[in-house]
Amino acid sequence: MKSHRLPGEKRSDWTFEPSSNGKWGWRVTHQDGRCEESACTFGTQKECIADATHRGYVCWIPEAERRNDMEA
């Protein structure tokens, strides 16, 4: 899978995918080219993302959602 990063961007590329048995796992490719995968699988996507967050994943809220939260 080819990344669509802008030149000079330093974010890591995270993917979250279910396996054939329905369990979730994550994979990250760091800016320096190193790759890591979750050591185990998770029953839900939410659990998978929580584990990735402990390992550096930052979940950004889309701007449209942030605006809606601020207006409420």
PDB file of N, CA, C, O and CB in Angstrom:
ATOM      1  N   MET A   1       0.840  -1.161   0.000  1.00  0.00           N
ATOM      2  CA  MET A   1       0.000   0.000   0.000  1.00  0.00           C
ATOM      3  C   MET A   1       0.895   1.237   0.000  1.00  0.00           C
ATOM      4  O   MET A   1       1.793   1.346   0.834  1.00  0.00           O
ATOM      5  CB  MET A   1      -0.960  -0.009   1.210  1.00  0.00           C
ATOM      6  N   LYS A   2       0.664   2.155  -0.911  1.00  0.00           N
ATOM      7  CA  LYS A   2       1.474   3.357  -1.024  1.00  0.00           C
ATOM      8  C   LYS A   2       0.910   4.462  -0.133  1.00  0.00           C
ATOM      9  O   LYS A   2      -0.300   4.683  -0.082  1.00  0.00           O
ATOM     10  CB  LYS A   2       1.542   3.826  -2.488  1.00  0.00           C
ATOM     11  N   SER A   3       1.801   5.140   0.560  1.00  0.00           N
ATOM     12  CA  SER A   3       1.404   6.238   1.433  1.00  0.00           C
ATOM     13  C   SER A   3       1.190   7.495   0.617  1.00  0.00           C
ATOM     14  O   SER A   3       1.840   7.705  -0.407  1.00  0.00           O
ATOM     15  CB  SER A   3       2.455   6.479   2.526  1.00  0.00           C
ATOM     16  N   HIS A   4       0.270   8.332   1.082  1.00  0.00           N
ATOM     17  CA  HIS A   4      -0.021   9.590   0.399  1.00  0.00           C
ATOM     18  C   HIS A   4       0.383  10.770   1.272  1.00  0.00           C
ATOM     19  O   HIS A   4      -0.323  11.777   1.331  1.00  0.00           O
ATOM     20  CB  HIS A   4      -1.516   9.679   0.035  1.00  0.00           C
ATOM     21  N   ARG A   5       1.517  10.643   1.949  1.00  0.00           N
ATOM     22  CA  ARG A   5       2.003  11.711   2.809  1.00  0.00           C
ATOM     23  C   ARG A   5       2.585  12.848   1.996  1.00  0.00           C
ATOM     24  O   ARG A   5       3.067  12.654   0.880  1.00  0.00           O
ATOM     25  CB  ARG A   5       3.039  11.182   3.778  1.00  0.00           C
ATOM     26  N   LEU A   6       2.533  14.032   2.569  1.00  0.00           N
ATOM     27  CA  LEU A   6       3.169  15.193   1.971  1.00  0.00           C
ATOM     28  C   LEU A   6       4.656  15.149   2.286  1.00  0.00           C
ATOM     29  O   LEU A   6       5.050  14.578   3.302  1.00  0.00           O
ATOM     30  CB  LEU A   6       2.529  16.512   2.483  1.00  0.00           C
ATOM     31  N   PRO A   7       5.496  15.745   1.427  1.00  0.00           N
ATOM     32  CA  PRO A   7       6.926  15.766   1.720  1.00  0.00           C
ATOM     33  C   PRO A   7       7.181  16.409   3.084  1.00  0.00           C
ATOM     34  O   PRO A   7       6.593  17.440   3.408  1.00  0.00           O
ATOM     35  CB  PRO A   7       7.694  16.524   0.617  1.00  0.00           C
ATOM     36  N   GLY A   8       8.053  15.801   3.873  1.00  0.00           N
ATOM     37  CA  GLY A   8       8.397  16.333   5.173  1.00  0.00           C
ATOM     38  C   GLY A   8       7.445  15.943   6.295  1.00  0.00           C
ATOM     39  O   GLY A   8       7.702  16.264   7.455  1.00  0.00           O
ATOM     40  N   GLU A   9       6.357  15.264   5.976  1.00  0.00           N
ATOM     41  CA  GLU A   9       5.407  14.853   7.000  1.00  0.00           C
ATOM     42  C   GLU A   9       6.024  13.740   7.840  1.00  0.00           C
ATOM     43  O   GLU A   9       6.652  12.837   7.288  1.00  0.00           O
ATOM     44  CB  GLU A   9       4.070  14.388   6.364  1.00  0.00           C
ATOM     45  N   LYS A  10       5.860  13.783   9.157  1.00  0.00           N
ATOM     46  CA  LYS A  10       6.538  12.853  10.037  1.00  0.00           C
ATOM     47  C   LYS A  10       5.601  11.924  10.776  1.00  0.00           C
ATOM     48  O   LYS A  10       5.985  11.339  11.788  1.00  0.00           O
ATOM     49  CB  LYS A  10       7.354  13.599  11.012  1.00  0.00           C
ATOM     50  N   ARG A  11       4.398  11.779  10.298  1.00  0.00           N
ATOM     51  CA  ARG A  11       3.468  10.875  10.965  1.00  0.00           C
ATOM     52  C   ARG A  11       3.743   9.432  10.585  1.00  0.00           C
ATOM     53  O   ARG A  11       4.304   9.143   9.528  1.00  0.00           O
ATOM     54  CB  ARG A  11       2.029  11.241  10.623  1.00  0.00           C
ATOM     55  N   SER A  12       3.337   8.537  11.466  1.00  0.00           N
ATOM     56  CA  SER A  12       3.401   7.108  11.174  1.00  0.00           C
ATOM     57  C   SER A  12       2.095   6.699  10.516  1.00  0.00           C
ATOM     58  O   SER A  12       1.060   7.325  10.744  1.00  0.00           O
ATOM     59  CB  SER A  12       3.665   6.270  12.467  1.00  0.00           C
ATOM     60  N   ASP A  13       2.134   5.662   9.709  1.00  0.00           N
ATOM     61  CA  ASP A  13       0.937   5.149   9.039  1.00  0.00           C
ATOM     62  C   ASP A  13       0.402   3.954   9.811  1.00  0.00           C
ATOM     63  O   ASP A  13       1.075   2.927   9.907  1.00  0.00           O
ATOM     64  CB  ASP A  13       1.243   4.756   7.566  1.00  0.00           C
ATOM     65  N   TRP A  14      -0.794   4.075  10.358  1.00  0.00           N
ATOM     66  CA  TRP A  14      -1.428   3.016  11.137  1.00  0.00           C
ATOM     67  C   TRP A  14      -2.562   2.399  10.340  1.00  0.00           C
ATOM     68  O   TRP A  14      -3.307   3.106   9.661  1.00  0.00           O
ATOM     69  CB  TRP A  14      -1.946   3.558  12.482  1.00  0.00           C
ATOM     70  N   THR A  15      -2.695   1.080  10.422  1.00  0.00           N
ATOM     71  CA  THR A  15      -3.839   0.391   9.834  1.00  0.00           C
ATOM     72  C   THR A  15      -4.432  -0.533  10.883  1.00  0.00           C
ATOM     73  O   THR A  15      -3.715  -1.104  11.705  1.00  0.00           O
ATOM     74  CB  THR A  15      -3.430  -0.402   8.555  1.00  0.00           C
ATOM     75  N   PHE A  16      -5.747  -0.672  10.843  1.00  0.00           N
ATOM     76  CA  PHE A  16      -6.492  -1.533  11.766  1.00  0.00           C
ATOM     77  C   PHE A  16      -7.365  -2.426  10.900  1.00  0.00           C
ATOM     78  O   PHE A  16      -8.204  -1.937  10.143  1.00  0.00           O
ATOM     79  CB  PHE A  16      -7.357  -0.694  12.809  1.00  0.00           C
ATOM     80  N   GLU A  17      -7.168  -3.734  11.012  1.00  0.00           N
ATOM     81  CA  GLU A  17      -7.896  -4.659  10.151  1.00  0.00           C
ATOM     82  C   GLU A  17      -8.314  -5.907  10.908  1.00  0.00           C
ATOM     83  O   GLU A  17      -7.590  -6.404  11.770  1.00  0.00           O
ATOM     84  CB  GLU A  17      -7.051  -5.040   8.949  1.00  0.00           C
ATOM     85  N   PRO A  18      -9.503  -6.406  10.565  1.00  0.00           N
ATOM     86  CA  PRO A  18      -9.910  -7.685  11.148  1.00  0.00           C
ATOM     87  C   PRO A  18      -9.262  -8.831  10.370  1.00  0.00           C
ATOM     88  O   PRO A  18      -9.047  -8.723   9.163  1.00  0.00           O
ATOM     89  CB  PRO A  18     -11.461  -7.829  11.147  1.00  0.00           C
ATOM     90  N   SER A  19      -8.957  -9.919  11.058  1.00  0.00           N
ATOM     91  CA  SER A  19      -8.423 -11.109  10.396  1.00  0.00           C
ATOM     92  C   SER A  19      -9.599 -11.974   9.931  1.00  0.00           C
ATOM     93  O   SER A  19     -10.762 -11.618  10.118  1.00  0.00           O
ATOM     94  CB  SER A  19      -7.474 -11.915  11.356  1.00  0.00           C
ATOM     95  N   SER A  20      -9.277 -13.090   9.336  1.00  0.00           N
ATOM     96  CA  SER A  20     -10.320 -13.986   8.830  1.00  0.00           C
ATOM     97  C   SER A  20     -11.201 -14.539   9.950  1.00  0.00           C
ATOM     98  O   SER A  20     -12.338 -14.938   9.701  1.00  0.00           O
ATOM     99  CB  SER A  20      -9.690 -15.136   8.061  1.00  0.00           C
ATOM    100  N   ASN A  21     -10.679 -14.565  11.195  1.00  0.00           N
ATOM    101  CA  ASN A  21     -11.486 -15.067  12.314  1.00  0.00           C
ATOM    102  C   ASN A  21     -12.254 -13.948  13.027  1.00  0.00           C
ATOM    103  O   ASN A  21     -12.877 -14.188  14.061  1.00  0.00           O
ATOM    104  CB  ASN A  21     -10.591 -15.792  13.315  1.00  0.00           C
ATOM    105  N   GLY A  22     -12.212 -12.732  12.481  1.00  0.00           N
ATOM    106  CA  GLY A  22     -12.955 -11.618  13.041  1.00  0.00           C
ATOM    107  C   GLY A  22     -12.249 -10.851  14.141  1.00  0.00           C
ATOM    108  O   GLY A  22     -12.789  -9.871  14.655  1.00  0.00           O
ATOM    109  N   LYS A  23     -11.045 -11.282  14.514  1.00  0.00           N
ATOM    110  CA  LYS A  23     -10.265 -10.576  15.539  1.00  0.00           C
ATOM    111  C   LYS A  23      -9.515  -9.419  14.885  1.00  0.00           C
ATOM    112  O   LYS A  23      -9.141  -9.502  13.716  1.00  0.00           O
ATOM    113  CB  LYS A  23      -9.267 -11.546  16.256  1.00  0.00           C
ATOM    114  N   TRP A  24      -9.296  -8.348  15.633  1.00  0.00           N
ATOM    115  CA  TRP A  24      -8.653  -7.145  15.117  1.00  0.00           C
ATOM    116  C   TRP A  24      -7.180  -7.082  15.486  1.00  0.00           C
ATOM    117  O   TRP A  24      -6.768  -7.544  16.550  1.00  0.00           O
ATOM    118  CB  TRP A  24      -9.361  -5.915  15.634  1.00  0.00           C
ATOM    119  N   GLY A  25      -6.394  -6.503  14.586  1.00  0.00           N
ATOM    120  CA  GLY A  25      -4.978  -6.259  14.824  1.00  0.00           C
ATOM    121  C   GLY A  25      -4.581  -4.932  14.207  1.00  0.00           C
ATOM    122  O   GLY A  25      -5.276  -4.414  13.333  1.00  0.00           O
ATOM    123  N   TRP A  26      -3.471  -4.385  14.656  1.00  0.00           N
ATOM    124  CA  TRP A  26      -2.967  -3.140  14.085  1.00  0.00           C
ATOM    125  C   TRP A  26      -1.575  -3.344  13.509  1.00  0.00           C
ATOM    126  O   TRP A  26      -0.866  -4.283  13.870  1.00  0.00           O
ATOM    127  CB  TRP A  26      -2.947  -2.028  15.142  1.00  0.00           C
ATOM    128  N   ARG A  27      -1.203  -2.452  12.614  1.00  0.00           N
ATOM    129  CA  ARG A  27       0.125  -2.449  12.007  1.00  0.00           C
ATOM    130  C   ARG A  27       0.505  -0.985  11.810  1.00  0.00           C
ATOM    131  O   ARG A  27      -0.319  -0.166  11.405  1.00  0.00           O
ATOM    132  CB  ARG A  27       0.158  -3.258  10.637  1.00  0.00           C
ATOM    133  N   VAL A  28       1.760  -0.673  12.102  1.00  0.00           N
ATOM    134  CA  VAL A  28       2.241   0.699  11.922  1.00  0.00           C
ATOM    135  C   VAL A  28       3.541   0.684  11.138  1.00  0.00           C
ATOM    136  O   VAL A  28       4.409  -0.160  11.362  1.00  0.00           O
ATOM    137  CB  VAL A  28       2.439   1.403  13.289  1.00  0.00           C
ATOM    138  N   THR A  29       3.664   1.627  10.218  1.00  0.00           N
ATOM    139  CA  THR A  29       4.918   1.874   9.518  1.00  0.00           C
ATOM    140  C   THR A  29       5.356   3.269   9.942  1.00  0.00           C
ATOM    141  O   THR A  29       4.676   4.260   9.678  1.00  0.00           O
ATOM    142  CB  THR A  29       4.763   1.749   7.934  1.00  0.00           C
ATOM    143  N   HIS A  30       6.502   3.322  10.602  1.00  0.00           N
ATOM    144  CA  HIS A  30       7.021   4.593  11.092  1.00  0.00           C
ATOM    145  C   HIS A  30       7.675   5.366   9.957  1.00  0.00           C
ATOM    146  O   HIS A  30       7.992   4.803   8.909  1.00  0.00           O
ATOM    147  CB  HIS A  30       8.025   4.366  12.234  1.00  0.00           C
ATOM    148  N   GLN A  31       7.869   6.643  10.172  1.00  0.00           N
ATOM    149  CA  GLN A  31       8.441   7.525   9.159  1.00  0.00           C
ATOM    150  C   GLN A  31       9.820   7.050   8.707  1.00  0.00           C
ATOM    151  O   GLN A  31      10.210   7.278   7.562  1.00  0.00           O
ATOM    152  CB  GLN A  31       8.532   8.947   9.694  1.00  0.00           C
ATOM    153  N   ASP A  32      10.558   6.392   9.598  1.00  0.00           N
ATOM    154  CA  ASP A  32      11.900   5.910   9.243  1.00  0.00           C
ATOM    155  C   ASP A  32      11.875   4.548   8.546  1.00  0.00           C
ATOM    156  O   ASP A  32      12.927   3.989   8.235  1.00  0.00           O
ATOM    157  CB  ASP A  32      12.763   5.823  10.491  1.00  0.00           C
ATOM    158  N   GLY A  33      10.671   4.012   8.300  1.00  0.00           N
ATOM    159  CA  GLY A  33      10.542   2.752   7.575  1.00  0.00           C
ATOM    160  C   GLY A  33      10.350   1.520   8.441  1.00  0.00           C
ATOM    161  O   GLY A  33      10.020   0.452   7.927  1.00  0.00           O
ATOM    162  N   ARG A  34      10.552   1.650   9.758  1.00  0.00           N
ATOM    163  CA  ARG A  34      10.348   0.508  10.647  1.00  0.00           C
ATOM    164  C   ARG A  34       8.871   0.133  10.689  1.00  0.00           C
ATOM    165  O   ARG A  34       8.003   1.006  10.665  1.00  0.00           O
ATOM    166  CB  ARG A  34      10.864   0.821  12.068  1.00  0.00           C
ATOM    167  N   CYS A  35       8.588  -1.173  10.751  1.00  0.00           N
ATOM    168  CA  CYS A  35       7.211  -1.665  10.847  1.00  0.00           C
ATOM    169  C   CYS A  35       7.033  -2.434  12.141  1.00  0.00           C
ATOM    170  O   CYS A  35       7.945  -3.123  12.597  1.00  0.00           O
ATOM    171  CB  CYS A  35       6.853  -2.557   9.636  1.00  0.00           C
ATOM    172  N   GLU A  36       5.851  -2.311  12.730  1.00  0.00           N
ATOM    173  CA  GLU A  36       5.491  -3.065  13.925  1.00  0.00           C
ATOM    174  C   GLU A  36       4.070  -3.580  13.748  1.00  0.00           C
ATOM    175  O   GLU A  36       3.278  -2.989  13.015  1.00  0.00           O
ATOM    176  CB  GLU A  36       5.618  -2.188  15.216  1.00  0.00           C
ATOM    177  N   GLU A  37       3.751  -4.677  14.418  1.00  0.00           N
ATOM    178  CA  GLU A  37       2.400  -5.233  14.417  1.00  0.00           C
ATOM    179  C   GLU A  37       1.994  -5.532  15.848  1.00  0.00           C
ATOM    180  O   GLU A  37       2.841  -5.729  16.720  1.00  0.00           O
ATOM    181  CB  GLU A  37       2.316  -6.512  13.539  1.00  0.00           C
ATOM    182  N   SER A  38       0.689  -5.564  16.080  1.00  0.00           N
ATOM    183  CA  SER A  38       0.213  -5.920  17.415  1.00  0.00           C
ATOM    184  C   SER A  38       0.671  -7.339  17.737  1.00  0.00           C
ATOM    185  O   SER A  38       0.697  -8.210  16.868  1.00  0.00           O
ATOM    186  CB  SER A  38      -1.343  -5.801  17.512  1.00  0.00           C
ATOM    187  N   ALA A  39       1.032  -7.553  18.999  1.00  0.00           N
ATOM    188  CA  ALA A  39       1.527  -8.858  19.431  1.00  0.00           C
ATOM    189  C   ALA A  39       0.394  -9.879  19.544  1.00  0.00           C
ATOM    190  O   ALA A  39       0.634 -11.086  19.510  1.00  0.00           O
ATOM    191  CB  ALA A  39       2.250  -8.730  20.770  1.00  0.00           C
ATOM    192  N   CYS A  40      -0.825  -9.394  19.678  1.00  0.00           N
ATOM    193  CA  CYS A  40      -1.976 -10.286  19.779  1.00  0.00           C
ATOM    194  C   CYS A  40      -3.140  -9.662  19.022  1.00  0.00           C
ATOM    195  O   CYS A  40      -3.019  -8.562  18.484  1.00  0.00           O
ATOM    196  CB  CYS A  40      -2.356 -10.554  21.271  1.00  0.00           C
ATOM    197  N   THR A  41      -4.250 -10.354  18.983  1.00  0.00           N
ATOM    198  CA  THR A  41      -5.441  -9.819  18.329  1.00  0.00           C
ATOM    199  C   THR A  41      -6.486  -9.471  19.388  1.00  0.00           C
ATOM    200  O   THR A  41      -6.387  -9.891  20.541  1.00  0.00           O
ATOM    201  CB  THR A  41      -6.016 -10.836  17.301  1.00  0.00           C
ATOM    202  N   PHE A  42      -7.478  -8.702  18.978  1.00  0.00           N
ATOM    203  CA  PHE A  42      -8.466  -8.170  19.898  1.00  0.00           C
ATOM    204  C   PHE A  42      -9.874  -8.475  19.395  1.00  0.00           C
ATOM    205  O   PHE A  42     -10.115  -8.564  18.191  1.00  0.00           O
ATOM    206  CB  PHE A  42      -8.275  -6.658  20.081  1.00  0.00           C
ATOM    207  N   GLY A  43     -10.791  -8.633  20.338  1.00  0.00           N
ATOM    208  CA  GLY A  43     -12.169  -8.982  20.004  1.00  0.00           C
ATOM    209  C   GLY A  43     -12.940  -7.870  19.316  1.00  0.00           C
ATOM    210  O   GLY A  43     -13.885  -8.127  18.570  1.00  0.00           O
ATOM    211  N   THR A  44     -12.530  -6.619  19.572  1.00  0.00           N
ATOM    212  CA  THR A  44     -13.222  -5.488  18.951  1.00  0.00           C
ATOM    213  C   THR A  44     -12.212  -4.492  18.407  1.00  0.00           C
ATOM    214  O   THR A  44     -11.052  -4.471  18.819  1.00  0.00           O
ATOM    215  CB  THR A  44     -14.164  -4.799  19.960  1.00  0.00           C
ATOM    216  N   GLN A  45     -12.667  -3.677  17.482  1.00  0.00           N
ATOM    217  CA  GLN A  45     -11.816  -2.635  16.928  1.00  0.00           C
ATOM    218  C   GLN A  45     -11.459  -1.621  18.023  1.00  0.00           C
ATOM    219  O   GLN A  45     -10.340  -1.110  18.048  1.00  0.00           O
ATOM    220  CB  GLN A  45     -12.518  -1.933  15.736  1.00  0.00           C
ATOM    221  N   LYS A  46     -12.389  -1.333  18.915  1.00  0.00           N
ATOM    222  CA  LYS A  46     -12.150  -0.384  19.995  1.00  0.00           C
ATOM    223  C   LYS A  46     -11.005  -0.855  20.892  1.00  0.00           C
ATOM    224  O   LYS A  46     -10.153  -0.050  21.268  1.00  0.00           O
ATOM    225  CB  LYS A  46     -13.427  -0.187  20.823  1.00  0.00           C
ATOM    226  N   GLU A  47     -10.968  -2.139  21.240  1.00  0.00           N
ATOM    227  CA  GLU A  47      -9.872  -2.685  22.050  1.00  0.00           C
ATOM    228  C   GLU A  47      -8.544  -2.586  21.302  1.00  0.00           C
ATOM    229  O   GLU A  47      -7.508  -2.285  21.893  1.00  0.00           O
ATOM    230  CB  GLU A  47     -10.159  -4.153  22.430  1.00  0.00           C
ATOM    231  N   CYS A  48      -8.589  -2.840  20.010  1.00  0.00           N
ATOM    232  CA  CYS A  48      -7.392  -2.780  19.174  1.00  0.00           C
ATOM    233  C   CYS A  48      -6.830  -1.359  19.145  1.00  0.00           C
ATOM    234  O   CYS A  48      -5.624  -1.162  19.288  1.00  0.00           O
ATOM    235  CB  CYS A  48      -7.707  -3.262  17.743  1.00  0.00           C
ATOM    236  N   ILE A  49      -7.703  -0.376  18.959  1.00  0.00           N
ATOM    237  CA  ILE A  49      -7.276   1.020  18.916  1.00  0.00           C
ATOM    238  C   ILE A  49      -6.751   1.455  20.281  1.00  0.00           C
ATOM    239  O   ILE A  49      -5.786   2.216  20.350  1.00  0.00           O
ATOM    240  CB  ILE A  49      -8.439   1.930  18.474  1.00  0.00           C
ATOM    241  N   ALA A  50      -7.363   0.989  21.360  1.00  0.00           N
ATOM    242  CA  ALA A  50      -6.878   1.318  22.708  1.00  0.00           C
ATOM    243  C   ALA A  50      -5.454   0.808  22.904  1.00  0.00           C
ATOM    244  O   ALA A  50      -4.619   1.512  23.472  1.00  0.00           O
ATOM    245  CB  ALA A  50      -7.810   0.718  23.784  1.00  0.00           C
ATOM    246  N   ASP A  51      -5.170  -0.407  22.442  1.00  0.00           N
ATOM    247  CA  ASP A  51      -3.816  -0.955  22.549  1.00  0.00           C
ATOM    248  C   ASP A  51      -2.836  -0.132  21.714  1.00  0.00           C
ATOM    249  O   ASP A  51      -1.732   0.168  22.168  1.00  0.00           O
ATOM    250  CB  ASP A  51      -3.793  -2.430  22.099  1.00  0.00           C
ATOM    251  N   ALA A  52      -3.234   0.229  20.508  1.00  0.00           N
ATOM    252  CA  ALA A  52      -2.359   1.033  19.643  1.00  0.00           C
ATOM    253  C   ALA A  52      -2.086   2.399  20.263  1.00  0.00           C
ATOM    254  O   ALA A  52      -0.989   2.940  20.119  1.00  0.00           O
ATOM    255  CB  ALA A  52      -2.990   1.205  18.249  1.00  0.00           C
ATOM    256  N   THR A  53      -3.074   2.955  20.950  1.00  0.00           N
ATOM    257  CA  THR A  53      -2.907   4.255  21.600  1.00  0.00           C
ATOM    258  C   THR A  53      -1.807   4.185  22.654  1.00  0.00           C
ATOM    259  O   THR A  53      -1.055   5.144  22.831  1.00  0.00           O
ATOM    260  CB  THR A  53      -4.231   4.717  22.240  1.00  0.00           C
ATOM    261  N   HIS A  54      -1.710   3.059  23.352  1.00  0.00           N
ATOM    262  CA  HIS A  54      -0.652   2.882  24.346  1.00  0.00           C
ATOM    263  C   HIS A  54       0.722   2.771  23.689  1.00  0.00           C
ATOM    264  O   HIS A  54       1.747   2.889  24.359  1.00  0.00           O
ATOM    265  CB  HIS A  54      -0.927   1.641  25.194  1.00  0.00           C
ATOM    266  N   ARG A  55       0.739   2.546  22.392  1.00  0.00           N
ATOM    267  CA  ARG A  55       2.003   2.383  21.666  1.00  0.00           C
ATOM    268  C   ARG A  55       2.290   3.537  20.707  1.00  0.00           C
ATOM    269  O   ARG A  55       3.160   3.437  19.842  1.00  0.00           O
ATOM    270  CB  ARG A  55       1.987   1.082  20.894  1.00  0.00           C
ATOM    271  N   GLY A  56       1.536   4.651  20.876  1.00  0.00           N
ATOM    272  CA  GLY A  56       1.863   5.849  20.110  1.00  0.00           C
ATOM    273  C   GLY A  56       0.827   6.323  19.114  1.00  0.00           C
ATOM    274  O   GLY A  56       0.994   7.395  18.533  1.00  0.00           O
ATOM    275  N   TYR A  57      -0.236   5.570  18.892  1.00  0.00           N
ATOM    276  CA  TYR A  57      -1.268   5.998  17.944  1.00  0.00           C
ATOM    277  C   TYR A  57      -2.034   7.181  18.531  1.00  0.00           C
ATOM    278  O   TYR A  57      -2.422   7.160  19.699  1.00  0.00           O
ATOM    279  CB  TYR A  57      -2.239   4.826  17.609  1.00  0.00           C
ATOM    280  N   VAL A  58      -2.247   8.199  17.721  1.00  0.00           N
ATOM    281  CA  VAL A  58      -3.036   9.359  18.129  1.00  0.00           C
ATOM    282  C   VAL A  58      -4.238   9.439  17.206  1.00  0.00           C
ATOM    283  O   VAL A  58      -4.098   9.557  15.988  1.00  0.00           O
ATOM    284  CB  VAL A  58      -2.190  10.685  18.085  1.00  0.00           C
ATOM    285  N   CYS A  59      -5.414   9.374  17.797  1.00  0.00           N
ATOM    286  CA  CYS A  59      -6.653   9.425  17.024  1.00  0.00           C
ATOM    287  C   CYS A  59      -7.092  10.874  16.895  1.00  0.00           C
ATOM    288  O   CYS A  59      -7.484  11.494  17.884  1.00  0.00           O
ATOM    289  CB  CYS A  59      -7.767   8.564  17.687  1.00  0.00           C
ATOM    290  N   TRP A  60      -7.031  11.415  15.691  1.00  0.00           N
ATOM    291  CA  TRP A  60      -7.441  12.791  15.451  1.00  0.00           C
ATOM    292  C   TRP A  60      -8.920  12.824  15.125  1.00  0.00           C
ATOM    293  O   TRP A  60      -9.402  12.022  14.324  1.00  0.00           O
ATOM    294  CB  TRP A  60      -6.618  13.428  14.313  1.00  0.00           C
ATOM    295  N   ILE A  61      -9.636  13.739  15.736  1.00  0.00           N
ATOM    296  CA  ILE A  61     -11.058  13.921  15.455  1.00  0.00           C
ATOM    297  C   ILE A  61     -11.166  14.821  14.229  1.00  0.00           C
ATOM    298  O   ILE A  61     -10.573  15.900  14.206  1.00  0.00           O
ATOM    299  CB  ILE A  61     -11.823  14.536  16.692  1.00  0.00           C
ATOM    300  N   PRO A  62     -11.916  14.396  13.202  1.00  0.00           N
ATOM    301  CA  PRO A  62     -12.072  15.239  12.017  1.00  0.00           C
ATOM    302  C   PRO A  62     -12.593  16.625  12.396  1.00  0.00           C
ATOM    303  O   PRO A  62     -13.358  16.768  13.349  1.00  0.00           O
ATOM    304  CB  PRO A  62     -13.022  14.575  11.010  1.00  0.00           C
ATOM    305  N   GLU A  63     -12.175  17.635  11.649  1.00  0.00           N
ATOM    306  CA  GLU A  63     -12.526  19.019  11.957  1.00  0.00           C
ATOM    307  C   GLU A  63     -14.034  19.230  12.038  1.00  0.00           C
ATOM    308  O   GLU A  63     -14.507  19.976  12.896  1.00  0.00           O
ATOM    309  CB  GLU A  63     -11.937  19.945  10.916  1.00  0.00           C
ATOM    310  N   ALA A  64     -14.790  18.587  11.161  1.00  0.00           N
ATOM    311  CA  ALA A  64     -16.243  18.738  11.174  1.00  0.00           C
ATOM    312  C   ALA A  64     -16.829  18.255  12.500  1.00  0.00           C
ATOM    313  O   ALA A  64     -17.760  18.872  13.018  1.00  0.00           O
ATOM    314  CB  ALA A  64     -16.872  17.966  10.003  1.00  0.00           C
ATOM    315  N   GLU A  65     -16.303  17.166  13.058  1.00  0.00           N
ATOM    316  CA  GLU A  65     -16.786  16.660  14.345  1.00  0.00           C
ATOM    317  C   GLU A  65     -16.397  17.606  15.467  1.00  0.00           C
ATOM    318  O   GLU A  65     -17.189  17.817  16.386  1.00  0.00           O
ATOM    319  CB  GLU A  65     -16.229  15.253  14.620  1.00  0.00           C
ATOM    320  N   ARG A  66     -15.206  18.182  15.423  1.00  0.00           N
ATOM    321  CA  ARG A  66     -14.782  19.115  16.445  1.00  0.00           C
ATOM    322  C   ARG A  66     -15.689  20.345  16.449  1.00  0.00           C
ATOM    323  O   ARG A  66     -16.057  20.849  17.510  1.00  0.00           O
ATOM    324  CB  ARG A  66     -13.322  19.522  16.227  1.00  0.00           C
ATOM    325  N   ARG A  67     -16.046  20.824  15.255  1.00  0.00           N
ATOM    326  CA  ARG A  67     -16.943  21.982  15.163  1.00  0.00           C
ATOM    327  C   ARG A  67     -18.286  21.665  15.777  1.00  0.00           C
ATOM    328  O   ARG A  67     -18.843  22.485  16.507  1.00  0.00           O
ATOM    329  CB  ARG A  67     -17.123  22.418  13.707  1.00  0.00           C
ATOM    330  N   ASN A  68     -18.821  20.474  15.491  1.00  0.00           N
ATOM    331  CA  ASN A  68     -20.109  20.092  16.039  1.00  0.00           C
ATOM    332  C   ASN A  68     -20.054  20.017  17.559  1.00  0.00           C
ATOM    333  O   ASN A  68     -21.006  20.422  18.227  1.00  0.00           O
ATOM    334  CB  ASN A  68     -20.556  18.757  15.461  1.00  0.00           C
ATOM    335  N   ASP A  69     -18.963  19.508  18.117  1.00  0.00           N
ATOM    336  CA  ASP A  69     -18.811  19.437  19.563  1.00  0.00           C
ATOM    337  C   ASP A  69     -18.759  20.821  20.190  1.00  0.00           C
ATOM    338  O   ASP A  69     -19.299  21.034  21.276  1.00  0.00           O
ATOM    339  CB  ASP A  69     -17.560  18.659  19.922  1.00  0.00           C
ATOM    340  N   MET A  70     -18.117  21.756  19.517  1.00  0.00           N
ATOM    341  CA  MET A  70     -17.975  23.103  20.045  1.00  0.00           C
ATOM    342  C   MET A  70     -19.305  23.861  19.996  1.00  0.00           C
ATOM    343  O   MET A  70     -19.567  24.719  20.839  1.00  0.00           O
ATOM    344  CB  MET A  70     -16.904  23.863  19.265  1.00  0.00           C
ATOM    345  N   GLU A  71     -20.139  23.541  19.009  1.00  0.00           N
ATOM    346  CA  GLU A  71     -21.418  24.217  18.863  1.00  0.00           C
ATOM    347  C   GLU A  71     -22.456  23.719  19.838  1.00  0.00           C
ATOM    348  O   GLU A  71     -23.426  24.421  20.125  1.00  0.00           O
ATOM    349  CB  GLU A  71     -21.926  24.054  17.474  1.00  0.00           C
ATOM    350  N   ALA A  72     -22.266  22.509  20.357  1.00  0.00           N
ATOM    351  CA  ALA A  72     -23.271  21.898  21.251  1.00  0.00           C
ATOM    352  C   ALA A  72     -23.276  22.518  22.630  1.00  0.00           C
ATOM    353  O   ALA A  72     -24.061  22.112  23.486  1.00  0.00           O
ATOM    354  CB  ALA A  72     -23.026  20.411  21.377  1.00  0.00           C
TER     355      ALA A  72
END
